[in-house]
């Protein structure tokens, strides 16, 4: 093997893992189409809480 021979492909960056709270928040947002407009506020509040918890978990790591 010469200096110009590469041993194989160089792996690219790993895809970041999506925290569970973010996945749950996205799932809740996907439910909005099936809910009436008055119910959206409750969903948004829950999503906001999930995202705050996910951010707090990242800060602890």
mmJSON file of the N, C-alpha and C atoms, coordinates in Angstrom:
{"data_MODEL":{"atom_site":{
"group_PDB":["ATOM","ATOM","ATOM","ATOM","ATOM","ATOM","ATOM","ATOM","ATOM","ATOM","ATOM","ATOM","ATOM","ATOM","ATOM","ATOM","ATOM","ATOM","ATOM","ATOM","ATOM","ATOM","ATOM","ATOM","ATOM","ATOM","ATOM","ATOM","ATOM","ATOM","ATOM","ATOM","ATOM","ATOM","ATOM","ATOM","ATOM","ATOM","ATOM","ATOM","ATOM","ATOM","ATOM","ATOM","ATOM","ATOM","ATOM","ATOM","ATOM","ATOM","ATOM","ATOM","ATOM","ATOM","ATOM","ATOM","ATOM","ATOM","ATOM","ATOM","ATOM","ATOM","ATOM","ATOM","ATOM","ATOM","ATOM","ATOM","ATOM","ATOM","ATOM","ATOM","ATOM","ATOM","ATOM","ATOM","ATOM","ATOM","ATOM","ATOM","ATOM","ATOM","ATOM","ATOM","ATOM","ATOM","ATOM","ATOM","ATOM","ATOM","ATOM","ATOM","ATOM","ATOM","ATOM","ATOM","ATOM","ATOM","ATOM","ATOM","ATOM","ATOM","ATOM","ATOM","ATOM","ATOM","ATOM","ATOM","ATOM","ATOM","ATOM","ATOM","ATOM","ATOM","ATOM","ATOM","ATOM","ATOM","ATOM","ATOM","ATOM","ATOM","ATOM","ATOM","ATOM","ATOM","ATOM","ATOM","ATOM","ATOM","ATOM","ATOM","ATOM","ATOM","ATOM","ATOM","ATOM","ATOM","ATOM","ATOM","ATOM","ATOM","ATOM","ATOM","ATOM","ATOM","ATOM","ATOM","ATOM","ATOM","ATOM","ATOM","ATOM","ATOM","ATOM","ATOM","ATOM","ATOM","ATOM","ATOM","ATOM","ATOM","ATOM","ATOM","ATOM","ATOM","ATOM","ATOM","ATOM","ATOM","ATOM","ATOM","ATOM","ATOM","ATOM","ATOM","ATOM","ATOM","ATOM","ATOM","ATOM","ATOM","ATOM"],
"id":[1,2,3,4,5,6,7,8,9,10,11,12,13,14,15,16,17,18,19,20,21,22,23,24,25,26,27,28,29,30,31,32,33,34,35,36,37,38,39,40,41,42,43,44,45,46,47,48,49,50,51,52,53,54,55,56,57,58,59,60,61,62,63,64,65,66,67,68,69,70,71,72,73,74,75,76,77,78,79,80,81,82,83,84,85,86,87,88,89,90,91,92,93,94,95,96,97,98,99,100,101,102,103,104,105,106,107,108,109,110,111,112,113,114,115,116,117,118,119,120,121,122,123,124,125,126,127,128,129,130,131,132,133,134,135,136,137,138,139,140,141,142,143,144,145,146,147,148,149,150,151,152,153,154,155,156,157,158,159,160,161,162,163,164,165,166,167,168,169,170,171,172,173,174,175,176,177,178,179,180,181,182,183],
"type_symbol":["N","C","C","N","C","C","N","C","C","N","C","C","N","C","C","N","C","C","N","C","C","N","C","C","N","C","C","N","C","C","N","C","C","N","C","C","N","C","C","N","C","C","N","C","C","N","C","C","N","C","C","N","C","C","N","C","C","N","C","C","N","C","C","N","C","C","N","C","C","N","C","C","N","C","C","N","C","C","N","C","C","N","C","C","N","C","C","N","C","C","N","C","C","N","C","C","N","C","C","N","C","C","N","C","C","N","C","C","N","C","C","N","C","C","N","C","C","N","C","C","N","C","C","N","C","C","N","C","C","N","C","C","N","C","C","N","C","C","N","C","C","N","C","C","N","C","C","N","C","C","N","C","C","N","C","C","N","C","C","N","C","C","N","C","C","N","C","C","N","C","C","N","C","C","N","C","C","N","C","C","N","C","C"],
"label_atom_id":["N","CA","C","N","CA","C","N","CA","C","N","CA","C","N","CA","C","N","CA","C","N","CA","C","N","CA","C","N","CA","C","N","CA","C","N","CA","C","N","CA","C","N","CA","C","N","CA","C","N","CA","C","N","CA","C","N","CA","C","N","CA","C","N","CA","C","N","CA","C","N","CA","C","N","CA","C","N","CA","C","N","CA","C","N","CA","C","N","CA","C","N","CA","C","N","CA","C","N","CA","C","N","CA","C","N","CA","C","N","CA","C","N","CA","C","N","CA","C","N","CA","C","N","CA","C","N","CA","C","N","CA","C","N","CA","C","N","CA","C","N","CA","C","N","CA","C","N","CA","C","N","CA","C","N","CA","C","N","CA","C","N","CA","C","N","CA","C","N","CA","C","N","CA","C","N","CA","C","N","CA","C","N","CA","C","N","CA","C","N","CA","C","N","CA","C","N","CA","C","N","CA","C","N","CA","C","N","CA","C","N","CA","C"],
"label_alt_id":[null,null,null,null,null,null,null,null,null,null,null,null,null,null,null,null,null,null,null,null,null,null,null,null,null,null,null,null,null,null,null,null,null,null,null,null,null,null,null,null,null,null,null,null,null,null,null,null,null,null,null,null,null,null,null,null,null,null,null,null,null,null,null,null,null,null,null,null,null,null,null,null,null,null,null,null,null,null,null,null,null,null,null,null,null,null,null,null,null,null,null,null,null,null,null,null,null,null,null,null,null,null,null,null,null,null,null,null,null,null,null,null,null,null,null,null,null,null,null,null,null,null,null,null,null,null,null,null,null,null,null,null,null,null,null,null,null,null,null,null,null,null,null,null,null,null,null,null,null,null,null,null,null,null,null,null,null,null,null,null,null,null,null,null,null,null,null,null,null,null,null,null,null,null,null,null,null,null,null,null,null,null,null],
"label_comp_id":["UNK","UNK","UNK","UNK","UNK","UNK","UNK","UNK","UNK","UNK","UNK","UNK","UNK","UNK","UNK","UNK","UNK","UNK","UNK","UNK","UNK","UNK","UNK","UNK","UNK","UNK","UNK","UNK","UNK","UNK","UNK","UNK","UNK","UNK","UNK","UNK","UNK","UNK","UNK","UNK","UNK","UNK","UNK","UNK","UNK","UNK","UNK","UNK","UNK","UNK","UNK","UNK","UNK","UNK","UNK","UNK","UNK","UNK","UNK","UNK","UNK","UNK","UNK","UNK","UNK","UNK","UNK","UNK","UNK","UNK","UNK","UNK","UNK","UNK","UNK","UNK","UNK","UNK","UNK","UNK","UNK","UNK","UNK","UNK","UNK","UNK","UNK","UNK","UNK","UNK","UNK","UNK","UNK","UNK","UNK","UNK","UNK","UNK","UNK","UNK","UNK","UNK","UNK","UNK","UNK","UNK","UNK","UNK","UNK","UNK","UNK","UNK","UNK","UNK","UNK","UNK","UNK","UNK","UNK","UNK","UNK","UNK","UNK","UNK","UNK","UNK","UNK","UNK","UNK","UNK","UNK","UNK","UNK","UNK","UNK","UNK","UNK","UNK","UNK","UNK","UNK","UNK","UNK","UNK","UNK","UNK","UNK","UNK","UNK","UNK","UNK","UNK","UNK","UNK","UNK","UNK","UNK","UNK","UNK","UNK","UNK","UNK","UNK","UNK","UNK","UNK","UNK","UNK","UNK","UNK","UNK","UNK","UNK","UNK","UNK","UNK","UNK","UNK","UNK","UNK","UNK","UNK","UNK"],
"label_asym_id":["A","A","A","A","A","A","A","A","A","A","A","A","A","A","A","A","A","A","A","A","A","A","A","A","A","A","A","A","A","A","A","A","A","A","A","A","A","A","A","A","A","A","A","A","A","A","A","A","A","A","A","A","A","A","A","A","A","A","A","A","A","A","A","A","A","A","A","A","A","A","A","A","A","A","A","A","A","A","A","A","A","A","A","A","A","A","A","A","A","A","A","A","A","A","A","A","A","A","A","A","A","A","A","A","A","A","A","A","A","A","A","A","A","A","A","A","A","A","A","A","A","A","A","A","A","A","A","A","A","A","A","A","A","A","A","A","A","A","A","A","A","A","A","A","A","A","A","A","A","A","A","A","A","A","A","A","A","A","A","A","A","A","A","A","A","A","A","A","A","A","A","A","A","A","A","A","A","A","A","A","A","A","A"],
"label_entity_id":["1","1","1","1","1","1","1","1","1","1","1","1","1","1","1","1","1","1","1","1","1","1","1","1","1","1","1","1","1","1","1","1","1","1","1","1","1","1","1","1","1","1","1","1","1","1","1","1","1","1","1","1","1","1","1","1","1","1","1","1","1","1","1","1","1","1","1","1","1","1","1","1","1","1","1","1","1","1","1","1","1","1","1","1","1","1","1","1","1","1","1","1","1","1","1","1","1","1","1","1","1","1","1","1","1","1","1","1","1","1","1","1","1","1","1","1","1","1","1","1","1","1","1","1","1","1","1","1","1","1","1","1","1","1","1","1","1","1","1","1","1","1","1","1","1","1","1","1","1","1","1","1","1","1","1","1","1","1","1","1","1","1","1","1","1","1","1","1","1","1","1","1","1","1","1","1","1","1","1","1","1","1","1"],
"label_seq_id":[1,1,1,2,2,2,3,3,3,4,4,4,5,5,5,6,6,6,7,7,7,8,8,8,9,9,9,10,10,10,11,11,11,12,12,12,13,13,13,14,14,14,15,15,15,16,16,16,17,17,17,18,18,18,19,19,19,20,20,20,21,21,21,22,22,22,23,23,23,24,24,24,25,25,25,26,26,26,27,27,27,28,28,28,29,29,29,30,30,30,31,31,31,32,32,32,33,33,33,34,34,34,35,35,35,36,36,36,37,37,37,38,38,38,39,39,39,40,40,40,41,41,41,42,42,42,43,43,43,44,44,44,45,45,45,46,46,46,47,47,47,48,48,48,49,49,49,50,50,50,51,51,51,52,52,52,53,53,53,54,54,54,55,55,55,56,56,56,57,57,57,58,58,58,59,59,59,60,60,60,61,61,61],
"pdbx_PDB_ins_code":[null,null,null,null,null,null,null,null,null,null,null,null,null,null,null,null,null,null,null,null,null,null,null,null,null,null,null,null,null,null,null,null,null,null,null,null,null,null,null,null,null,null,null,null,null,null,null,null,null,null,null,null,null,null,null,null,null,null,null,null,null,null,null,null,null,null,null,null,null,null,null,null,null,null,null,null,null,null,null,null,null,null,null,null,null,null,null,null,null,null,null,null,null,null,null,null,null,null,null,null,null,null,null,null,null,null,null,null,null,null,null,null,null,null,null,null,null,null,null,null,null,null,null,null,null,null,null,null,null,null,null,null,null,null,null,null,null,null,null,null,null,null,null,null,null,null,null,null,null,null,null,null,null,null,null,null,null,null,null,null,null,null,null,null,null,null,null,null,null,null,null,null,null,null,null,null,null,null,null,null,null,null,null],
"Cartn_x":[0.849,0.0,0.891,0.557,1.323,0.618,1.271,0.696,-0.576,-0.753,-1.917,-3.088,-2.858,-3.935,-4.736,-6.004,-6.862,-7.336,-7.382,-7.808,-9.296,-10.06,-11.498,-12.18,-13.472,-14.187,-14.115,-14.037,-14.014,-15.465,-15.796,-17.191,-17.541,-18.725,-19.195,-19.667,-20.116,-20.598,-21.849,-21.975,-23.156,-24.356,-25.508,-26.742,-26.993,-27.281,-27.555,-28.838,-28.832,-30.021,-31.026,-32.269,-33.327,-33.787,-33.717,-34.173,-35.635,-35.966,-37.322,-38.375,-38.088,-39.051,-39.354,-38.353,-38.556,-39.396,-39.134,-39.939,-41.4,-41.62,-42.99,-43.656,-42.907,-43.453,-43.866,-43.037,-43.37,-44.612,-44.736,-45.922,-47.179,-47.062,-48.216,-48.61,-47.619,-47.926,-48.604,-48.231,-48.837,-50.321,-50.749,-52.153,-53.041,-52.464,-53.247,-54.309,-54.02,-54.99,-56.293,-56.205,-57.384,-58.131,-57.633,-58.235,-58.85,-59.857,-60.475,-59.569,-59.78,-58.952,-58.874,-59.977,-59.871,-58.923,-58.738,-57.855,-56.375,-56.09,-54.701,-53.898,-54.511,-53.794,-53.268,-54.098,-53.679,-52.492,-52.555,-51.455,-50.187,-50.304,-49.128,-48.508,-49.343,-48.819,-48.053,-48.606,-47.936,-46.631,-46.637,-45.423,-44.357,-44.765,-43.824,-43.178,-43.971,-43.463,-42.471,-42.833,-41.946,-40.607,-40.653,-39.414,-38.568,-39.208,-38.457,-37.749,-38.458,-37.858,-36.693,-36.859,-35.784,-34.56,-34.768,-33.641,-32.957,-33.727,-33.143,-32.292,-32.739,-31.983,-30.659,-30.67,-29.436,-28.453,-28.966,-28.098,-27.426,-28.105,-27.552,-26.45,-26.48,-25.514,-24.134],
"Cartn_y":[-1.179,0.0,1.238,2.181,3.42,4.502,5.632,6.749,7.266,6.968,7.468,6.493,5.28,4.295,4.516,4.651,4.802,3.422,3.155,1.846,1.588,2.567,2.401,3.743,3.746,5.019,5.559,6.854,7.524,7.705,7.24,7.396,8.864,9.202,10.576,10.805,12.001,12.295,11.473,11.089,10.339,11.268,10.705,11.464,11.662,12.872,13.083,12.359,11.818,11.146,12.19,11.972,12.88,12.469,13.379,13.035,12.583,11.695,11.141,12.236,13.259,14.347,15.083,15.233,15.906,15.023,13.727,12.797,12.825,12.862,12.934,14.244,15.33,16.632,16.631,16.06,15.992,15.139,14.062,13.207,13.963,14.729,15.516,16.555,17.196,18.193,17.551,16.319,15.622,15.353,15.369,15.121,16.346,17.5,18.735,18.691,18.029,17.983,17.308,16.4,15.655,16.343,17.472,18.158,19.482,19.886,21.18,22.304,23.469,24.626,24.901,24.809,25.064,24.098,22.898,21.915,22.167,23.015,23.272,23.873,24.736,25.385,24.337,23.356,22.287,21.51,21.226,20.504,21.35,22.629,23.507,23.599,23.677,23.714,22.434,21.293,20.018,19.899,20.345,20.306,21.218,22.384,23.318,22.686,22.019,21.347,20.241,19.436,18.352,18.896,19.986,20.558,21.185,21.814,22.356,21.234,20.131,18.99,18.412,18.327,17.798,18.7,20.012,20.942,20.84,20.681,20.541,19.277,18.221,16.969,17.156,17.922,18.173,18.976,19.92,20.732,19.893,18.837,17.973,17.07,16.798,15.845,16.438],
"Cartn_z":[0.0,0.0,0.0,-0.849,-0.923,-0.116,0.005,0.752,0.093,-1.19,-1.915,-1.907,-1.434,-1.356,-0.073,-0.225,0.953,1.389,2.675,3.14,2.929,2.635,2.411,2.548,2.371,2.483,3.909,3.983,5.279,5.723,6.92,7.351,7.55,7.156,7.327,8.747,9.011,10.366,10.673,11.926,12.339,12.394,12.1,12.244,13.735,14.146,15.577,15.981,17.183,17.685,18.144,17.786,18.205,19.595,20.557,21.91,21.906,22.826,22.896,23.042,23.834,24.019,22.727,21.884,20.595,19.681,19.698,18.897,19.337,20.65,21.164,20.75,20.806,20.423,18.953,18.102,16.679,16.446,17.194,17.076,17.485,18.563,19.019,17.968,17.346,16.313,15.107,14.803,13.669,13.911,15.16,15.498,15.281,15.022,14.932,13.839,12.729,11.633,12.055,13.028,13.466,14.605,15.059,16.207,15.77,16.503,16.249,16.717,16.18,16.512,18.017,18.767,20.211,20.938,20.4,21.034,20.728,19.763,19.384,20.529,21.313,22.417,23.389,23.718,24.632,24.049,22.754,22.101,22.13,21.802,21.808,23.195,24.228,25.598,25.921,25.529,25.775,25.01,23.765,22.942,23.546,23.991,24.608,25.838,26.652,27.85,27.472,26.475,26.031,25.536,24.78,24.251,25.356,26.33,27.466,28.228,28.453,29.148,28.351,27.029,26.18,26.244,26.231,26.332,27.687,28.736,30.073,30.157,29.503,29.487,28.754,27.665,26.918,27.75,28.523,29.376,30.451,30.912,31.951,31.418,30.124,29.542,29.396],
"occupancy":[1.0,1.0,1.0,1.0,1.0,1.0,1.0,1.0,1.0,1.0,1.0,1.0,1.0,1.0,1.0,1.0,1.0,1.0,1.0,1.0,1.0,1.0,1.0,1.0,1.0,1.0,1.0,1.0,1.0,1.0,1.0,1.0,1.0,1.0,1.0,1.0,1.0,1.0,1.0,1.0,1.0,1.0,1.0,1.0,1.0,1.0,1.0,1.0,1.0,1.0,1.0,1.0,1.0,1.0,1.0,1.0,1.0,1.0,1.0,1.0,1.0,1.0,1.0,1.0,1.0,1.0,1.0,1.0,1.0,1.0,1.0,1.0,1.0,1.0,1.0,1.0,1.0,1.0,1.0,1.0,1.0,1.0,1.0,1.0,1.0,1.0,1.0,1.0,1.0,1.0,1.0,1.0,1.0,1.0,1.0,1.0,1.0,1.0,1.0,1.0,1.0,1.0,1.0,1.0,1.0,1.0,1.0,1.0,1.0,1.0,1.0,1.0,1.0,1.0,1.0,1.0,1.0,1.0,1.0,1.0,1.0,1.0,1.0,1.0,1.0,1.0,1.0,1.0,1.0,1.0,1.0,1.0,1.0,1.0,1.0,1.0,1.0,1.0,1.0,1.0,1.0,1.0,1.0,1.0,1.0,1.0,1.0,1.0,1.0,1.0,1.0,1.0,1.0,1.0,1.0,1.0,1.0,1.0,1.0,1.0,1.0,1.0,1.0,1.0,1.0,1.0,1.0,1.0,1.0,1.0,1.0,1.0,1.0,1.0,1.0,1.0,1.0,1.0,1.0,1.0,1.0,1.0,1.0],
"B_iso_or_equiv":[0.0,0.0,0.0,0.0,0.0,0.0,0.0,0.0,0.0,0.0,0.0,0.0,0.0,0.0,0.0,0.0,0.0,0.0,0.0,0.0,0.0,0.0,0.0,0.0,0.0,0.0,0.0,0.0,0.0,0.0,0.0,0.0,0.0,0.0,0.0,0.0,0.0,0.0,0.0,0.0,0.0,0.0,0.0,0.0,0.0,0.0,0.0,0.0,0.0,0.0,0.0,0.0,0.0,0.0,0.0,0.0,0.0,0.0,0.0,0.0,0.0,0.0,0.0,0.0,0.0,0.0,0.0,0.0,0.0,0.0,0.0,0.0,0.0,0.0,0.0,0.0,0.0,0.0,0.0,0.0,0.0,0.0,0.0,0.0,0.0,0.0,0.0,0.0,0.0,0.0,0.0,0.0,0.0,0.0,0.0,0.0,0.0,0.0,0.0,0.0,0.0,0.0,0.0,0.0,0.0,0.0,0.0,0.0,0.0,0.0,0.0,0.0,0.0,0.0,0.0,0.0,0.0,0.0,0.0,0.0,0.0,0.0,0.0,0.0,0.0,0.0,0.0,0.0,0.0,0.0,0.0,0.0,0.0,0.0,0.0,0.0,0.0,0.0,0.0,0.0,0.0,0.0,0.0,0.0,0.0,0.0,0.0,0.0,0.0,0.0,0.0,0.0,0.0,0.0,0.0,0.0,0.0,0.0,0.0,0.0,0.0,0.0,0.0,0.0,0.0,0.0,0.0,0.0,0.0,0.0,0.0,0.0,0.0,0.0,0.0,0.0,0.0,0.0,0.0,0.0,0.0,0.0,0.0],
"pdbx_formal_charge":[null,null,null,null,null,null,null,null,null,null,null,null,null,null,null,null,null,null,null,null,null,null,null,null,null,null,null,null,null,null,null,null,null,null,null,null,null,null,null,null,null,null,null,null,null,null,null,null,null,null,null,null,null,null,null,null,null,null,null,null,null,null,null,null,null,null,null,null,null,null,null,null,null,null,null,null,null,null,null,null,null,null,null,null,null,null,null,null,null,null,null,null,null,null,null,null,null,null,null,null,null,null,null,null,null,null,null,null,null,null,null,null,null,null,null,null,null,null,null,null,null,null,null,null,null,null,null,null,null,null,null,null,null,null,null,null,null,null,null,null,null,null,null,null,null,null,null,null,null,null,null,null,null,null,null,null,null,null,null,null,null,null,null,null,null,null,null,null,null,null,null,null,null,null,null,null,null,null,null,null,null,null,null],
"auth_seq_id":[1,1,1,2,2,2,3,3,3,4,4,4,5,5,5,6,6,6,7,7,7,8,8,8,9,9,9,10,10,10,11,11,11,12,12,12,13,13,13,14,14,14,15,15,15,16,16,16,17,17,17,18,18,18,19,19,19,20,20,20,21,21,21,22,22,22,23,23,23,24,24,24,25,25,25,26,26,26,27,27,27,28,28,28,29,29,29,30,30,30,31,31,31,32,32,32,33,33,33,34,34,34,35,35,35,36,36,36,37,37,37,38,38,38,39,39,39,40,40,40,41,41,41,42,42,42,43,43,43,44,44,44,45,45,45,46,46,46,47,47,47,48,48,48,49,49,49,50,50,50,51,51,51,52,52,52,53,53,53,54,54,54,55,55,55,56,56,56,57,57,57,58,58,58,59,59,59,60,60,60,61,61,61],
"auth_comp_id":["UNK","UNK","UNK","UNK","UNK","UNK","UNK","UNK","UNK","UNK","UNK","UNK","UNK","UNK","UNK","UNK","UNK","UNK","UNK","UNK","UNK","UNK","UNK","UNK","UNK","UNK","UNK","UNK","UNK","UNK","UNK","UNK","UNK","UNK","UNK","UNK","UNK","UNK","UNK","UNK","UNK","UNK","UNK","UNK","UNK","UNK","UNK","UNK","UNK","UNK","UNK","UNK","UNK","UNK","UNK","UNK","UNK","UNK","UNK","UNK","UNK","UNK","UNK","UNK","UNK","UNK","UNK","UNK","UNK","UNK","UNK","UNK","UNK","UNK","UNK","UNK","UNK","UNK","UNK","UNK","UNK","UNK","UNK","UNK","UNK","UNK","UNK","UNK","UNK","UNK","UNK","UNK","UNK","UNK","UNK","UNK","UNK","UNK","UNK","UNK","UNK","UNK","UNK","UNK","UNK","UNK","UNK","UNK","UNK","UNK","UNK","UNK","UNK","UNK","UNK","UNK","UNK","UNK","UNK","UNK","UNK","UNK","UNK","UNK","UNK","UNK","UNK","UNK","UNK","UNK","UNK","UNK","UNK","UNK","UNK","UNK","UNK","UNK","UNK","UNK","UNK","UNK","UNK","UNK","UNK","UNK","UNK","UNK","UNK","UNK","UNK","UNK","UNK","UNK","UNK","UNK","UNK","UNK","UNK","UNK","UNK","UNK","UNK","UNK","UNK","UNK","UNK","UNK","UNK","UNK","UNK","UNK","UNK","UNK","UNK","UNK","UNK","UNK","UNK","UNK","UNK","UNK","UNK"],
"auth_asym_id":["A","A","A","A","A","A","A","A","A","A","A","A","A","A","A","A","A","A","A","A","A","A","A","A","A","A","A","A","A","A","A","A","A","A","A","A","A","A","A","A","A","A","A","A","A","A","A","A","A","A","A","A","A","A","A","A","A","A","A","A","A","A","A","A","A","A","A","A","A","A","A","A","A","A","A","A","A","A","A","A","A","A","A","A","A","A","A","A","A","A","A","A","A","A","A","A","A","A","A","A","A","A","A","A","A","A","A","A","A","A","A","A","A","A","A","A","A","A","A","A","A","A","A","A","A","A","A","A","A","A","A","A","A","A","A","A","A","A","A","A","A","A","A","A","A","A","A","A","A","A","A","A","A","A","A","A","A","A","A","A","A","A","A","A","A","A","A","A","A","A","A","A","A","A","A","A","A","A","A","A","A","A","A"],
"auth_atom_id":["N","CA","C","N","CA","C","N","CA","C","N","CA","C","N","CA","C","N","CA","C","N","CA","C","N","CA","C","N","CA","C","N","CA","C","N","CA","C","N","CA","C","N","CA","C","N","CA","C","N","CA","C","N","CA","C","N","CA","C","N","CA","C","N","CA","C","N","CA","C","N","CA","C","N","CA","C","N","CA","C","N","CA","C","N","CA","C","N","CA","C","N","CA","C","N","CA","C","N","CA","C","N","CA","C","N","CA","C","N","CA","C","N","CA","C","N","CA","C","N","CA","C","N","CA","C","N","CA","C","N","CA","C","N","CA","C","N","CA","C","N","CA","C","N","CA","C","N","CA","C","N","CA","C","N","CA","C","N","CA","C","N","CA","C","N","CA","C","N","CA","C","N","CA","C","N","CA","C","N","CA","C","N","CA","C","N","CA","C","N","CA","C","N","CA","C","N","CA","C","N","CA","C","N","CA","C","N","CA","C","N","CA","C"],
"pdbx_PDB_model_num":[1,1,1,1,1,1,1,1,1,1,1,1,1,1,1,1,1,1,1,1,1,1,1,1,1,1,1,1,1,1,1,1,1,1,1,1,1,1,1,1,1,1,1,1,1,1,1,1,1,1,1,1,1,1,1,1,1,1,1,1,1,1,1,1,1,1,1,1,1,1,1,1,1,1,1,1,1,1,1,1,1,1,1,1,1,1,1,1,1,1,1,1,1,1,1,1,1,1,1,1,1,1,1,1,1,1,1,1,1,1,1,1,1,1,1,1,1,1,1,1,1,1,1,1,1,1,1,1,1,1,1,1,1,1,1,1,1,1,1,1,1,1,1,1,1,1,1,1,1,1,1,1,1,1,1,1,1,1,1,1,1,1,1,1,1,1,1,1,1,1,1,1,1,1,1,1,1,1,1,1,1,1,1]
}}}
